[in-house]
């Protein structure tokens, strides 16, 4: 009965909602309640004094309850929603129509509830994706080892190489997950130093055998950058691997870098099929591979690159290009002049 009455009162209009101050609302509530009591006293002078006083008090209490309900209703709704969140239900929202401090609190509560719901959904998706990514190499490695143990297949170099490849894939996935976790929590401190860009990019290309003959470099010898060398190497390496793998056969990759005032821009562009505009933001999410030429990889490379770049205070984006795909990394720099190397 009490819940029904409360739900019915929630449907009543809230005349104090446009008022932007809770203090003013309380003052008006007291004024309206007192006014209601005075009206009863004024129009009920023909009644006996005890009856007149009691009727005025009842009128004041009823008026205050009706008007104050709109002020306290968001607080009760937030209490119920918070209890639901403790049980794992993030779908509850608060009716936020007031402009005062309680209304602002309700808006902030709804925003927090939406963020928690998104975080919970992302957590579930990450767990499901991690389980899926781990199951594939584990199943392949188990099948290979069982065949070797049962004598179904011989321990040939090819079979051992297949087992080693699956083990390496597992190790890569675990390392990438650890990198994402460290970058998100800020557990890894950046080691800032100034170094030349071209040698770093050439080292990254040397670590990607598939890039031989397909990647060109357009980076000035004198260009330097102030950053964490290993993190930036990881960013460029991930971008190059992503461009080589997803560009498709016959696609070429161009790595360029330049300084523009107080920023250094690194651009990795390929002549592959490109990324549709609607997917350009999603490709930086974890375990997102997009719909490019191939679906190889774990879907963590660009997510790691994004976290590493943002830890430097920079930005990473998919740039507009007439052909293929171009990823640009913009790193803020001090205004000092580059050191000649």
Secondary structure, 3 states (H helix, E strand, C coil): CHHHHHHHHHCCCCCCCCCCCHHHHHHHHHHHHHHHHHHHHHHCCCCCHHHHHHHHHHHHHHHHHHHHHHHHHHHHHHHHHHHHHHCCCCCCCCCCCCCCHHHHHHHHHHHHHHHHHHHHHHHHHHHHHHHHHHHHHHHHHHHHHHHHHHCCCCCCHHHHHHHHHHHHHHHHHHHHHHHHHHHHHCCCCCCEEEEEHHHHHHHHHHCCHHHCCCEEEEECCCCEEEEEHHHHHHHHHHHHHHHHHHHCCCCCEEEEEEEECCEEEEEEEECCCCCCHHHCCHHHCCCCCCCCCCCCCCCCHHHHHHHHHHHCCCEEEEECCCCCEEEEEEEECCCCCCCCC
